[in-house]
Amino acid sequence: MRKEKSPGVKILWIWTFGTAAILVANVMRTRIRDLQAVMNAEQQQQQQHDAANTDSPLVDTLTSDPTISEDKD
């Protein structure tokens, strides 16, 4: 029985493991990028929601006051 593998088989195994490692790295990078995009969208939506809640009491309080009237005599 032959104990040593030929150089071609060694190269094939290295090629196979290298390709698998590259594919796994690409999948992980894509998933991390997607997760960051979702988190950024949620954070932006939360900031817009907070800004809308902060600004809402200040909208047109002077011009829509019914007690102010102009005399046009």
All heavy atoms as TSV, in Angstrom:
chain	resi	resn	atom	element	x	y	z
A	1	MET	N	N	0.831	-1.185	0.000
A	1	MET	CA	C	0.000	0.000	0.000
A	1	MET	C	C	0.875	1.247	0.000
A	1	MET	O	O	1.884	1.309	0.679
A	1	MET	CB	C	-0.881	-0.028	1.240
A	1	MET	CG	C	-1.967	0.983	1.202
A	1	MET	SD	S	-3.181	0.534	2.464
A	1	MET	CE	C	-3.654	2.110	2.954
A	2	ARG	N	N	0.489	2.212	-0.756
A	2	ARG	CA	C	1.268	3.430	-0.925
A	2	ARG	C	C	0.988	4.403	0.223
A	2	ARG	O	O	-0.157	4.756	0.477
A	2	ARG	CB	C	0.852	4.026	-2.260
A	2	ARG	CG	C	1.766	5.022	-2.791
A	2	ARG	CD	C	1.379	5.288	-4.228
A	2	ARG	NE	N	1.722	6.649	-4.552
A	2	ARG	CZ	C	1.422	7.237	-5.654
A	2	ARG	NH1	N	0.724	6.593	-6.566
A	2	ARG	NH2	N	1.792	8.459	-5.886
A	3	LYS	N	N	2.024	4.868	0.920
A	3	LYS	CA	C	1.840	5.737	2.084
A	3	LYS	C	C	1.898	7.213	1.720
A	3	LYS	O	O	1.239	8.021	2.355
A	3	LYS	CB	C	2.899	5.418	3.139
A	3	LYS	CG	C	2.712	4.063	3.753
A	3	LYS	CD	C	3.663	3.865	4.883
A	3	LYS	CE	C	3.409	2.508	5.508
A	3	LYS	NZ	N	4.220	2.267	6.673
A	4	GLU	N	N	2.667	7.574	0.741
A	4	GLU	CA	C	2.798	8.984	0.370
A	4	GLU	C	C	1.833	9.318	-0.755
A	4	GLU	O	O	1.662	8.555	-1.697
A	4	GLU	CB	C	4.235	9.273	-0.073
A	4	GLU	CG	C	5.231	9.202	1.054
A	4	GLU	CD	C	6.601	9.644	0.586
A	4	GLU	OE1	O	6.686	10.377	-0.416
A	4	GLU	OE2	O	7.572	9.249	1.239
A	5	LYS	N	N	1.215	10.473	-0.623
A	5	LYS	CA	C	0.289	10.923	-1.669
A	5	LYS	C	C	1.069	11.680	-2.723
A	5	LYS	O	O	2.090	12.311	-2.451
A	5	LYS	CB	C	-0.785	11.822	-1.074
A	5	LYS	CG	C	-1.696	11.110	-0.095
A	5	LYS	CD	C	-2.723	12.059	0.456
A	5	LYS	CE	C	-3.595	11.340	1.471
A	5	LYS	NZ	N	-4.528	12.225	2.123
A	6	SER	N	N	0.564	11.661	-3.917
A	6	SER	CA	C	1.233	12.376	-4.999
A	6	SER	C	C	1.049	13.882	-4.812
A	6	SER	O	O	0.096	14.326	-4.161
A	6	SER	CB	C	0.656	11.934	-6.343
A	6	SER	OG	O	-0.682	12.370	-6.465
A	7	PRO	N	N	1.939	14.684	-5.378
A	7	PRO	CA	C	1.821	16.143	-5.250
A	7	PRO	C	C	0.509	16.678	-5.839
A	7	PRO	O	O	-0.038	17.654	-5.345
A	7	PRO	CB	C	3.013	16.676	-6.035
A	7	PRO	CG	C	3.955	15.545	-6.156
A	7	PRO	CD	C	3.156	14.301	-6.071
A	8	GLY	N	N	-0.004	16.033	-6.849
A	8	GLY	CA	C	-1.267	16.480	-7.447
A	8	GLY	C	C	-2.428	16.381	-6.482
A	8	GLY	O	O	-3.296	17.252	-6.424
A	9	VAL	N	N	-2.473	15.297	-5.703
A	9	VAL	CA	C	-3.557	15.122	-4.735
A	9	VAL	C	C	-3.420	16.150	-3.614
A	9	VAL	O	O	-4.421	16.714	-3.150
A	9	VAL	CB	C	-3.553	13.689	-4.181
A	9	VAL	CG1	C	-4.563	13.534	-3.068
A	9	VAL	CG2	C	-3.823	12.688	-5.288
A	10	LYS	N	N	-2.195	16.423	-3.184
A	10	LYS	CA	C	-1.975	17.437	-2.148
A	10	LYS	C	C	-2.442	18.809	-2.631
A	10	LYS	O	O	-3.112	19.546	-1.905
A	10	LYS	CB	C	-0.499	17.491	-1.763
A	10	LYS	CG	C	-0.017	16.285	-0.997
A	10	LYS	CD	C	1.458	16.415	-0.676
A	10	LYS	CE	C	1.971	15.177	0.033
A	10	LYS	NZ	N	3.401	15.249	0.317
A	11	ILE	N	N	-2.094	19.140	-3.853
A	11	ILE	CA	C	-2.508	20.421	-4.427
A	11	ILE	C	C	-4.034	20.487	-4.531
A	11	ILE	O	O	-4.645	21.517	-4.247
A	11	ILE	CB	C	-1.841	20.643	-5.795
A	11	ILE	CG1	C	-0.343	20.871	-5.611
A	11	ILE	CG2	C	-2.471	21.809	-6.533
A	11	ILE	CD1	C	0.442	20.887	-6.896
A	12	LEU	N	N	-4.656	19.374	-4.922
A	12	LEU	CA	C	-6.108	19.336	-5.026
A	12	LEU	C	C	-6.773	19.562	-3.670
A	12	LEU	O	O	-7.755	20.309	-3.571
A	12	LEU	CB	C	-6.552	17.991	-5.616
A	12	LEU	CG	C	-8.049	17.826	-5.841
A	12	LEU	CD1	C	-8.563	18.869	-6.818
A	12	LEU	CD2	C	-8.346	16.426	-6.349
A	13	TRP	N	N	-6.246	18.960	-2.604
A	13	TRP	CA	C	-6.807	19.171	-1.262
A	13	TRP	C	C	-6.614	20.615	-0.802
A	13	TRP	O	O	-7.519	21.219	-0.226
A	13	TRP	CB	C	-6.187	18.213	-0.256
A	13	TRP	CG	C	-6.823	16.860	-0.279
A	13	TRP	CD1	C	-6.259	15.702	-0.707
A	13	TRP	CD2	C	-8.161	16.541	0.128
A	13	TRP	NE1	N	-7.165	14.672	-0.598
A	13	TRP	CE2	C	-8.338	15.162	-0.081
A	13	TRP	CE3	C	-9.218	17.271	0.639
A	13	TRP	CZ2	C	-9.537	14.506	0.209
A	13	TRP	CZ3	C	-10.410	16.630	0.933
A	13	TRP	CH2	C	-10.562	15.264	0.714
A	14	ILE	N	N	-5.448	21.170	-1.045
A	14	ILE	CA	C	-5.196	22.575	-0.678
A	14	ILE	C	C	-6.142	23.492	-1.439
A	14	ILE	O	O	-6.724	24.426	-0.883
A	14	ILE	CB	C	-3.717	22.940	-0.935
A	14	ILE	CG1	C	-2.821	22.193	0.048
A	14	ILE	CG2	C	-3.495	24.439	-0.834
A	14	ILE	CD1	C	-1.338	22.303	-0.248
A	15	TRP	N	N	-6.322	23.222	-2.738
A	15	TRP	CA	C	-7.241	23.999	-3.572
A	15	TRP	C	C	-8.667	23.898	-3.023
A	15	TRP	O	O	-9.379	24.909	-2.925
A	15	TRP	CB	C	-7.176	23.479	-5.006
A	15	TRP	CG	C	-8.065	24.226	-5.954
A	15	TRP	CD1	C	-9.381	24.015	-6.178
A	15	TRP	CD2	C	-7.690	25.294	-6.804
A	15	TRP	NE1	N	-9.854	24.880	-7.119
A	15	TRP	CE2	C	-8.827	25.680	-7.521
A	15	TRP	CE3	C	-6.482	25.951	-7.041
A	15	TRP	CZ2	C	-8.811	26.708	-8.453
A	15	TRP	CZ3	C	-6.472	26.976	-7.974
A	15	TRP	CH2	C	-7.630	27.340	-8.666
A	16	THR	N	N	-9.096	22.722	-2.646
A	16	THR	CA	C	-10.452	22.500	-2.142
A	16	THR	C	C	-10.674	23.257	-0.830
A	16	THR	O	O	-11.686	23.955	-0.673
A	16	THR	CB	C	-10.695	20.995	-1.925
A	16	THR	OG1	O	-10.490	20.318	-3.173
A	16	THR	CG2	C	-12.099	20.729	-1.433
A	17	PHE	N	N	-9.748	23.125	0.113
A	17	PHE	CA	C	-9.900	23.826	1.391
A	17	PHE	C	C	-9.799	25.341	1.223
A	17	PHE	O	O	-10.517	26.099	1.883
A	17	PHE	CB	C	-8.862	23.335	2.410
A	17	PHE	CG	C	-9.169	21.963	2.940
A	17	PHE	CD1	C	-8.212	20.969	2.906
A	17	PHE	CD2	C	-10.411	21.673	3.480
A	17	PHE	CE1	C	-8.496	19.709	3.404
A	17	PHE	CE2	C	-10.700	20.416	3.977
A	17	PHE	CZ	C	-9.734	19.419	3.931
A	18	GLY	N	N	-8.935	25.786	0.346
A	18	GLY	CA	C	-8.818	27.226	0.083
A	18	GLY	C	C	-10.095	27.795	-0.514
A	18	GLY	O	O	-10.559	28.875	-0.117
A	19	THR	N	N	-10.663	27.067	-1.485
A	19	THR	CA	C	-11.919	27.512	-2.098
A	19	THR	C	C	-13.042	27.546	-1.064
A	19	THR	O	O	-13.839	28.494	-1.024
A	19	THR	CB	C	-12.302	26.581	-3.264
A	19	THR	OG1	O	-11.224	26.560	-4.210
A	19	THR	CG2	C	-13.566	27.045	-3.942
A	20	ALA	N	N	-13.122	26.531	-0.221
A	20	ALA	CA	C	-14.146	26.505	0.826
A	20	ALA	C	C	-13.959	27.679	1.786
A	20	ALA	O	O	-14.940	28.316	2.186
A	20	ALA	CB	C	-14.085	25.176	1.577
A	21	ALA	N	N	-12.739	27.973	2.155
A	21	ALA	CA	C	-12.475	29.087	3.065
A	21	ALA	C	C	-12.886	30.422	2.438
A	21	ALA	O	O	-13.476	31.279	3.106
A	21	ALA	CB	C	-11.000	29.113	3.446
A	22	ILE	N	N	-12.603	30.599	1.163
A	22	ILE	CA	C	-12.990	31.835	0.469
A	22	ILE	C	C	-14.508	31.970	0.408
A	22	ILE	O	O	-15.058	33.049	0.641
A	22	ILE	CB	C	-12.361	31.877	-0.942
A	22	ILE	CG1	C	-10.848	32.073	-0.827
A	22	ILE	CG2	C	-12.991	32.978	-1.789
A	22	ILE	CD1	C	-10.107	31.884	-2.127
A	23	LEU	N	N	-15.198	30.873	0.101
A	23	LEU	CA	C	-16.663	30.920	0.035
A	23	LEU	C	C	-17.274	31.237	1.402
A	23	LEU	O	O	-18.203	32.050	1.497
A	23	LEU	CB	C	-17.207	29.596	-0.495
A	23	LEU	CG	C	-16.924	29.298	-1.966
A	23	LEU	CD1	C	-17.402	27.900	-2.327
A	23	LEU	CD2	C	-17.598	30.331	-2.855
A	24	VAL	N	N	-16.765	30.622	2.454
A	24	VAL	CA	C	-17.277	30.893	3.800
A	24	VAL	C	C	-17.021	32.350	4.172
A	24	VAL	O	O	-17.893	33.025	4.731
A	24	VAL	CB	C	-16.646	29.930	4.830
A	24	VAL	CG1	C	-16.934	30.373	6.251
A	24	VAL	CG2	C	-17.157	28.518	4.595
A	25	ALA	N	N	-15.842	32.868	3.858
A	25	ALA	CA	C	-15.525	34.264	4.163
A	25	ALA	C	C	-16.459	35.213	3.413
A	25	ALA	O	O	-16.923	36.209	3.977
A	25	ALA	CB	C	-14.067	34.559	3.812
A	26	ASN	N	N	-16.744	34.911	2.150
A	26	ASN	CA	C	-17.646	35.767	1.374
A	26	ASN	C	C	-19.067	35.749	1.940
A	26	ASN	O	O	-19.726	36.793	2.003
A	26	ASN	CB	C	-17.665	35.341	-0.093
A	26	ASN	CG	C	-16.425	35.776	-0.833
A	26	ASN	OD1	O	-15.739	36.703	-0.411
A	26	ASN	ND2	N	-16.136	35.106	-1.924
A	27	VAL	N	N	-19.541	34.595	2.345
A	27	VAL	CA	C	-20.885	34.506	2.923
A	27	VAL	C	C	-20.942	35.290	4.230
A	27	VAL	O	O	-21.895	36.043	4.478
A	27	VAL	CB	C	-21.288	33.032	3.143
A	27	VAL	CG1	C	-22.534	32.922	3.999
A	27	VAL	CG2	C	-21.513	32.340	1.810
A	28	MET	N	N	-19.935	35.138	5.073
A	28	MET	CA	C	-19.918	35.859	6.345
A	28	MET	C	C	-19.853	37.371	6.119
A	28	MET	O	O	-20.549	38.133	6.790
A	28	MET	CB	C	-18.729	35.410	7.197
A	28	MET	CG	C	-18.857	33.984	7.705
A	28	MET	SD	S	-20.304	33.736	8.731
A	28	MET	CE	C	-19.902	34.766	10.117
A	29	ARG	N	N	-19.043	37.805	5.176
A	29	ARG	CA	C	-18.931	39.234	4.896
A	29	ARG	C	C	-20.253	39.794	4.387
A	29	ARG	O	O	-20.693	40.877	4.791
A	29	ARG	CB	C	-17.814	39.473	3.872
A	29	ARG	CG	C	-17.569	40.935	3.596
A	29	ARG	CD	C	-16.381	41.158	2.705
A	29	ARG	NE	N	-16.292	40.143	1.666
A	29	ARG	CZ	C	-15.224	39.926	0.936
A	29	ARG	NH1	N	-14.149	40.634	1.125
A	29	ARG	NH2	N	-15.222	39.010	-0.001
A	30	THR	N	N	-20.941	39.038	3.526
A	30	THR	CA	C	-22.230	39.475	3.006
A	30	THR	C	C	-23.266	39.560	4.113
A	30	THR	O	O	-24.032	40.528	4.192
A	30	THR	CB	C	-22.719	38.507	1.914
A	30	THR	OG1	O	-21.736	38.461	0.874
A	30	THR	CG2	C	-24.046	38.951	1.329
A	31	ARG	N	N	-23.301	38.576	4.987
A	31	ARG	CA	C	-24.274	38.592	6.087
A	31	ARG	C	C	-23.999	39.729	7.057
A	31	ARG	O	O	-24.921	40.362	7.561
A	31	ARG	CB	C	-24.285	37.254	6.808
A	31	ARG	CG	C	-24.895	36.179	5.948
A	31	ARG	CD	C	-25.139	34.926	6.707
A	31	ARG	NE	N	-25.749	33.925	5.829
A	31	ARG	CZ	C	-26.115	32.744	6.216
A	31	ARG	NH1	N	-25.937	32.374	7.461
A	31	ARG	NH2	N	-26.657	31.902	5.372
A	32	ILE	N	N	-22.743	39.992	7.345
A	32	ILE	CA	C	-22.396	41.102	8.229
A	32	ILE	C	C	-22.797	42.424	7.588
A	32	ILE	O	O	-23.342	43.310	8.251
A	32	ILE	CB	C	-20.897	41.075	8.579
A	32	ILE	CG1	C	-20.610	39.906	9.516
A	32	ILE	CG2	C	-20.448	42.382	9.216
A	32	ILE	CD1	C	-19.148	39.659	9.772
A	33	ARG	N	N	-22.551	42.584	6.294
A	33	ARG	CA	C	-22.929	43.805	5.580
A	33	ARG	C	C	-24.443	44.004	5.604
A	33	ARG	O	O	-24.935	45.113	5.838
A	33	ARG	CB	C	-22.426	43.751	4.137
A	33	ARG	CG	C	-22.577	45.058	3.411
A	33	ARG	CD	C	-22.074	44.990	1.972
A	33	ARG	NE	N	-20.771	44.369	1.870
A	33	ARG	CZ	C	-20.428	43.455	0.960
A	33	ARG	NH1	N	-21.318	43.041	0.081
A	33	ARG	NH2	N	-19.229	42.946	0.936
A	34	ASP	N	N	-25.205	42.924	5.395
A	34	ASP	CA	C	-26.664	43.007	5.442
A	34	ASP	C	C	-27.152	43.368	6.845
A	34	ASP	O	O	-28.067	44.170	7.006
A	34	ASP	CB	C	-27.296	41.689	4.990
A	34	ASP	CG	C	-27.092	41.415	3.508
A	34	ASP	OD1	O	-26.737	42.359	2.769
A	34	ASP	OD2	O	-27.298	40.250	3.100
A	35	LEU	N	N	-26.540	42.776	7.861
A	35	LEU	CA	C	-26.912	43.072	9.234
A	35	LEU	C	C	-26.627	44.530	9.568
A	35	LEU	O	O	-27.441	45.196	10.216
A	35	LEU	CB	C	-26.166	42.151	10.197
A	35	LEU	CG	C	-26.464	42.329	11.674
A	35	LEU	CD1	C	-27.930	42.009	11.976
A	35	LEU	CD2	C	-25.552	41.457	12.507
A	36	GLN	N	N	-25.497	45.049	9.116
A	36	GLN	CA	C	-25.178	46.453	9.353
A	36	GLN	C	C	-26.173	47.368	8.643
A	36	GLN	O	O	-26.568	48.403	9.188
A	36	GLN	CB	C	-23.759	46.768	8.877
A	36	GLN	CG	C	-22.690	46.242	9.801
A	36	GLN	CD	C	-21.295	46.505	9.266
A	36	GLN	OE1	O	-21.107	46.794	8.082
A	36	GLN	NE2	N	-20.304	46.394	10.144
A	37	ALA	N	N	-26.591	47.000	7.435
A	37	ALA	CA	C	-27.567	47.808	6.706
A	37	ALA	C	C	-28.895	47.845	7.447
A	37	ALA	O	O	-29.535	48.897	7.562
A	37	ALA	CB	C	-27.759	47.263	5.297
A	38	VAL	N	N	-29.322	46.708	7.980
A	38	VAL	CA	C	-30.578	46.658	8.740
A	38	VAL	C	C	-30.458	47.494	10.009
A	38	VAL	O	O	-31.368	48.258	10.348
A	38	VAL	CB	C	-30.951	45.199	9.074
A	38	VAL	CG1	C	-32.071	45.140	10.090
A	38	VAL	CG2	C	-31.332	44.455	7.817
A	39	MET	N	N	-29.335	47.373	10.700
A	39	MET	CA	C	-29.146	48.133	11.932
A	39	MET	C	C	-29.088	49.631	11.652
A	39	MET	O	O	-29.660	50.432	12.402
A	39	MET	CB	C	-27.881	47.671	12.650
A	39	MET	CG	C	-28.017	46.283	13.243
A	39	MET	SD	S	-26.506	45.652	13.983
A	39	MET	CE	C	-26.201	46.849	15.247
A	40	ASN	N	N	-28.436	50.036	10.565
A	40	ASN	CA	C	-28.376	51.453	10.206
A	40	ASN	C	C	-29.755	51.982	9.846
A	40	ASN	O	O	-30.103	53.109	10.199
A	40	ASN	CB	C	-27.406	51.669	9.041
A	40	ASN	CG	C	-25.964	51.515	9.468
A	40	ASN	OD1	O	-25.632	51.589	10.649
A	40	ASN	ND2	N	-25.088	51.289	8.504
A	41	ALA	N	N	-30.553	51.191	9.142
A	41	ALA	CA	C	-31.903	51.613	8.781
A	41	ALA	C	C	-32.769	51.776	10.031
A	41	ALA	O	O	-33.523	52.749	10.147
A	41	ALA	CB	C	-32.541	50.611	7.823
A	42	GLU	N	N	-32.666	50.845	10.970
A	42	GLU	CA	C	-33.428	50.953	12.213
A	42	GLU	C	C	-32.982	52.162	13.023
A	42	GLU	O	O	-33.810	52.880	13.584
A	42	GLU	CB	C	-33.269	49.687	13.041
A	42	GLU	CG	C	-34.008	48.497	12.489
A	42	GLU	CD	C	-33.773	47.238	13.302
A	42	GLU	OE1	O	-33.005	47.295	14.283
A	42	GLU	OE2	O	-34.371	46.209	12.955
A	43	GLN	N	N	-31.686	52.410	13.064
A	43	GLN	CA	C	-31.173	53.549	13.815
A	43	GLN	C	C	-31.637	54.856	13.169
A	43	GLN	O	O	-32.042	55.784	13.872
A	43	GLN	CB	C	-29.650	53.491	13.867
A	43	GLN	CG	C	-29.029	54.582	14.714
A	43	GLN	CD	C	-27.521	54.476	14.761
A	43	GLN	OE1	O	-26.910	53.814	13.931
A	43	GLN	NE2	N	-26.908	55.133	15.724
A	44	GLN	N	N	-31.606	54.925	11.849
A	44	GLN	CA	C	-32.053	56.128	11.155
A	44	GLN	C	C	-33.548	56.344	11.366
A	44	GLN	O	O	-33.996	57.463	11.594
A	44	GLN	CB	C	-31.737	56.020	9.667
A	44	GLN	CG	C	-32.043	57.277	8.899
A	44	GLN	CD	C	-31.672	57.138	7.442
A	44	GLN	OE1	O	-31.488	56.045	6.943
A	44	GLN	NE2	N	-31.568	58.254	6.754
A	45	GLN	N	N	-34.316	55.280	11.322
A	45	GLN	CA	C	-35.751	55.377	11.553
A	45	GLN	C	C	-36.030	55.845	12.988
A	45	GLN	O	O	-36.906	56.674	13.208
A	45	GLN	CB	C	-36.412	54.025	11.303
A	45	GLN	CG	C	-37.913	54.058	11.415
A	45	GLN	CD	C	-38.513	52.684	11.151
A	45	GLN	OE1	O	-37.808	51.679	11.160
A	45	GLN	NE2	N	-39.802	52.649	10.921
A	46	GLN	N	N	-35.276	55.345	13.947
A	46	GLN	CA	C	-35.446	55.764	15.335
A	46	GLN	C	C	-35.094	57.236	15.498
A	46	GLN	O	O	-35.786	57.964	16.202
A	46	GLN	CB	C	-34.574	54.897	16.256
A	46	GLN	CG	C	-34.715	55.227	17.718
A	46	GLN	CD	C	-36.102	54.909	18.256
A	46	GLN	OE1	O	-36.764	54.006	17.786
A	46	GLN	NE2	N	-36.533	55.663	19.237
A	47	GLN	N	N	-34.040	57.690	14.833
A	47	GLN	CA	C	-33.656	59.097	14.916
A	47	GLN	C	C	-34.727	59.983	14.300
A	47	GLN	O	O	-35.041	61.048	14.827
A	47	GLN	CB	C	-32.315	59.324	14.220
A	47	GLN	CG	C	-31.139	58.781	14.985
A	47	GLN	CD	C	-29.836	58.915	14.219
A	47	GLN	OE1	O	-29.827	59.272	13.049
A	47	GLN	NE2	N	-28.725	58.615	14.870
A	48	GLN	N	N	-35.301	59.560	13.179
A	48	GLN	CA	C	-36.366	60.340	12.558
A	48	GLN	C	C	-37.595	60.368	13.448
A	48	GLN	O	O	-38.260	61.391	13.581
A	48	GLN	CB	C	-36.717	59.761	11.190
A	48	GLN	CG	C	-35.660	59.988	10.144
A	48	GLN	CD	C	-35.990	59.290	8.837
A	48	GLN	OE1	O	-36.913	58.502	8.762
A	48	GLN	NE2	N	-35.207	59.582	7.809
A	49	HIS	N	N	-37.899	59.246	14.081
A	49	HIS	CA	C	-39.045	59.179	14.992
A	49	HIS	C	C	-38.821	60.099	16.191
A	49	HIS	O	O	-39.724	60.825	16.592
A	49	HIS	CB	C	-39.252	57.733	15.443
A	49	HIS	CG	C	-40.393	57.559	16.386
A	49	HIS	ND1	N	-41.696	57.762	16.009
A	49	HIS	CD2	C	-40.433	57.217	17.698
A	49	HIS	CE1	C	-42.484	57.544	17.045
A	49	HIS	NE2	N	-41.736	57.210	18.083
A	50	ASP	N	N	-37.619	60.089	16.740
A	50	ASP	CA	C	-37.301	60.956	17.872
A	50	ASP	C	C	-37.358	62.422	17.465
A	50	ASP	O	O	-37.853	63.262	18.209
A	50	ASP	CB	C	-35.921	60.626	18.441
A	50	ASP	CG	C	-35.881	59.274	19.136
A	50	ASP	OD1	O	-36.968	58.719	19.418
A	50	ASP	OD2	O	-34.768	58.763	19.366
A	51	ALA	N	N	-36.846	62.744	16.275
A	51	ALA	CA	C	-36.878	64.125	15.795
A	51	ALA	C	C	-38.317	64.581	15.565
A	51	ALA	O	O	-38.669	65.723	15.862
A	51	ALA	CB	C	-36.065	64.252	14.508
A	52	ALA	N	N	-39.158	63.712	15.045
A	52	ALA	CA	C	-40.554	64.065	14.815
A	52	ALA	C	C	-41.270	64.301	16.136
A	52	ALA	O	O	-42.086	65.218	16.254
A	52	ALA	CB	C	-41.252	62.975	14.021
A	53	ASN	N	N	-40.980	63.514	17.138
A	53	ASN	CA	C	-41.603	63.706	18.447
A	53	ASN	C	C	-41.102	64.961	19.128
A	53	ASN	O	O	-41.846	65.621	19.836
A	53	ASN	CB	C	-41.340	62.501	19.351
A	53	ASN	CG	C	-42.149	61.293	18.952
A	53	ASN	OD1	O	-43.136	61.423	18.229
A	53	ASN	ND2	N	-41.743	60.132	19.407
A	54	THR	N	N	-39.863	65.320	18.909
A	54	THR	CA	C	-39.299	66.508	19.518
A	54	THR	C	C	-39.836	67.768	18.853
A	54	THR	O	O	-40.115	68.748	19.511
A	54	THR	CB	C	-37.756	66.494	19.410
A	54	THR	OG1	O	-37.279	65.286	19.988
A	54	THR	CG2	C	-37.144	67.670	20.114
A	55	ASP	N	N	-40.003	67.751	17.537
A	55	ASP	CA	C	-40.423	68.930	16.794
A	55	ASP	C	C	-41.927	69.170	16.830
A	55	ASP	O	O	-42.375	70.275	16.618
A	55	ASP	CB	C	-39.986	68.812	15.327
A	55	ASP	CG	C	-38.475	68.880	15.190
A	55	ASP	OD1	O	-37.830	69.367	16.133
A	55	ASP	OD2	O	-37.956	68.440	14.153
A	56	SER	N	N	-42.727	68.184	17.083
A	56	SER	CA	C	-44.166	68.323	16.936
A	56	SER	C	C	-44.795	69.380	17.838
A	56	SER	O	O	-45.695	70.072	17.394
A	56	SER	CB	C	-44.860	66.969	17.109
A	56	SER	OG	O	-44.615	66.488	18.405
A	57	PRO	N	N	-44.391	69.591	19.090
A	57	PRO	CA	C	-45.048	70.627	19.890
A	57	PRO	C	C	-44.704	72.040	19.433
A	57	PRO	O	O	-45.378	72.988	19.799
A	57	PRO	CB	C	-44.529	70.401	21.302
A	57	PRO	CG	C	-43.884	69.078	21.304
A	57	PRO	CD	C	-43.538	68.754	19.906
A	58	LEU	N	N	-43.692	72.214	18.626
A	58	LEU	CA	C	-43.244	73.538	18.225
A	58	LEU	C	C	-43.814	73.998	16.885
A	58	LEU	O	O	-43.457	75.047	16.411
A	58	LEU	CB	C	-41.710	73.557	18.141
A	58	LEU	CG	C	-40.981	73.178	19.434
A	58	LEU	CD1	C	-39.486	73.132	19.177
A	58	LEU	CD2	C	-41.296	74.162	20.535
A	59	VAL	N	N	-44.711	73.263	16.300
A	59	VAL	CA	C	-45.191	73.573	14.960
A	59	VAL	C	C	-46.246	74.663	15.011
A	59	VAL	O	O	-47.290	74.530	15.631
A	59	VAL	CB	C	-45.776	72.302	14.296
A	59	VAL	CG1	C	-46.379	72.620	12.957
A	59	VAL	CG2	C	-44.707	71.257	14.165
A	60	ASP	N	N	-45.981	75.791	14.382
A	60	ASP	CA	C	-46.936	76.875	14.142
A	60	ASP	C	C	-47.749	77.278	15.372
A	60	ASP	O	O	-48.955	77.461	15.280
A	60	ASP	CB	C	-47.886	76.491	13.007
A	60	ASP	CG	C	-47.287	76.773	11.653
A	60	ASP	OD1	O	-46.401	77.624	11.549
A	60	ASP	OD2	O	-47.743	76.154	10.708
A	61	THR	N	N	-47.135	77.471	16.488
A	61	THR	CA	C	-47.893	77.877	17.673
A	61	THR	C	C	-48.257	79.351	17.615
A	61	THR	O	O	-49.284	79.756	18.143
A	61	THR	CB	C	-47.093	77.594	18.953
A	61	THR	OG1	O	-45.830	78.244	18.872
A	61	THR	CG2	C	-46.929	76.109	19.158
A	62	LEU	N	N	-47.463	80.170	16.934
A	62	LEU	CA	C	-47.761	81.601	16.883
A	62	LEU	C	C	-48.779	81.946	15.793
A	62	LEU	O	O	-49.659	82.771	16.015
A	62	LEU	CB	C	-46.470	82.395	16.651
A	62	LEU	CG	C	-45.457	82.332	17.799
A	62	LEU	CD1	C	-44.198	83.089	17.413
A	62	LEU	CD2	C	-46.053	82.925	19.065
A	63	THR	N	N	-48.663	81.352	14.643
A	63	THR	CA	C	-49.553	81.738	13.545
A	63	THR	C	C	-50.926	81.097	13.636
A	63	THR	O	O	-51.871	81.603	13.067
A	63	THR	CB	C	-48.920	81.371	12.189
A	63	THR	OG1	O	-48.666	79.971	12.188
A	63	THR	CG2	C	-47.648	82.133	11.967
A	64	SER	N	N	-51.077	80.020	14.380
A	64	SER	CA	C	-52.372	79.372	14.455
A	64	SER	C	C	-53.112	79.698	15.748
A	64	SER	O	O	-54.110	79.085	16.057
A	64	SER	CB	C	-52.210	77.859	14.313
A	64	SER	OG	O	-51.445	77.381	15.396
A	65	ASP	N	N	-52.635	80.683	16.510
A	65	ASP	CA	C	-53.289	81.048	17.759
A	65	ASP	C	C	-54.571	81.827	17.457
A	65	ASP	O	O	-54.533	82.890	16.854
A	65	ASP	CB	C	-52.323	81.886	18.607
A	65	ASP	CG	C	-52.822	82.090	20.026
A	65	ASP	OD1	O	-53.897	81.544	20.362
A	65	ASP	OD2	O	-52.131	82.783	20.784
A	66	PRO	N	N	-55.746	81.340	17.849
A	66	PRO	CA	C	-56.988	82.032	17.513
A	66	PRO	C	C	-57.225	83.305	18.308
A	66	PRO	O	O	-58.062	84.122	17.939
A	66	PRO	CB	C	-58.069	80.988	17.854
A	66	PRO	CG	C	-57.429	80.070	18.832
A	66	PRO	CD	C	-55.965	80.097	18.535
A	67	THR	N	N	-56.471	83.547	19.386
A	67	THR	CA	C	-56.677	84.761	20.175
A	67	THR	C	C	-56.032	85.961	19.542
A	67	THR	O	O	-56.363	87.092	19.889
A	67	THR	CB	C	-56.128	84.575	21.599
A	67	THR	OG1	O	-54.730	84.271	21.525
A	67	THR	CG2	C	-56.874	83.440	22.310
A	68	ILE	N	N	-55.140	85.787	18.618
A	68	ILE	CA	C	-54.483	86.911	17.956
A	68	ILE	C	C	-55.315	87.317	16.755
A	68	ILE	O	O	-55.630	86.507	15.900
A	68	ILE	CB	C	-53.062	86.539	17.504
A	68	ILE	CG1	C	-52.210	86.165	18.707
A	68	ILE	CG2	C	-52.428	87.668	16.714
A	68	ILE	CD1	C	-50.839	85.669	18.327
A	69	SER	N	N	-55.687	88.561	16.698
A	69	SER	CA	C	-56.447	89.045	15.554
A	69	SER	C	C	-55.848	90.360	15.100
A	69	SER	O	O	-55.328	91.144	15.889
A	69	SER	CB	C	-57.911	89.223	15.899
A	69	SER	OG	O	-58.033	90.195	16.913
A	70	GLU	N	N	-55.947	90.626	13.847
A	70	GLU	CA	C	-55.408	91.855	13.284
A	70	GLU	C	C	-56.546	92.821	13.025
A	70	GLU	O	O	-57.580	92.446	12.518
A	70	GLU	CB	C	-54.666	91.561	11.980
A	70	GLU	CG	C	-53.433	90.719	12.164
A	70	GLU	CD	C	-52.714	90.491	10.848
A	70	GLU	OE1	O	-53.026	91.172	9.867
A	70	GLU	OE2	O	-51.864	89.606	10.819
A	71	ASP	N	N	-56.331	94.068	13.382
A	71	ASP	CA	C	-57.318	95.114	13.087
A	71	ASP	C	C	-57.013	95.691	11.726
A	71	ASP	O	O	-55.885	96.128	11.479
A	71	ASP	CB	C	-57.287	96.203	14.153
A	71	ASP	CG	C	-57.800	95.699	15.475
A	71	ASP	OD1	O	-58.684	94.827	15.448
A	71	ASP	OD2	O	-57.310	96.176	16.527
A	72	LYS	N	N	-57.984	95.729	10.844
A	72	LYS	CA	C	-57.762	96.250	9.508
A	72	LYS	C	C	-58.594	97.534	9.308
A	72	LYS	O	O	-59.260	97.689	8.323
A	72	LYS	CB	C	-58.128	95.217	8.461
A	72	LYS	CG	C	-57.225	94.014	8.517
A	72	LYS	CD	C	-57.486	93.096	7.386
A	72	LYS	CE	C	-56.510	91.927	7.463
A	72	LYS	NZ	N	-56.566	91.081	6.322
A	73	ASP	N	N	-58.508	98.433	10.263
A	73	ASP	CA	C	-59.292	99.672	10.173
A	73	ASP	C	C	-58.668	100.671	9.261
A	73	ASP	O	O	-57.662	100.916	8.953
A	73	ASP	CB	C	-59.449	100.323	11.556
A	73	ASP	CG	C	-60.330	99.463	12.431
A	73	ASP	OD1	O	-61.250	98.839	11.888
A	73	ASP	OD2	O	-60.055	99.439	13.647
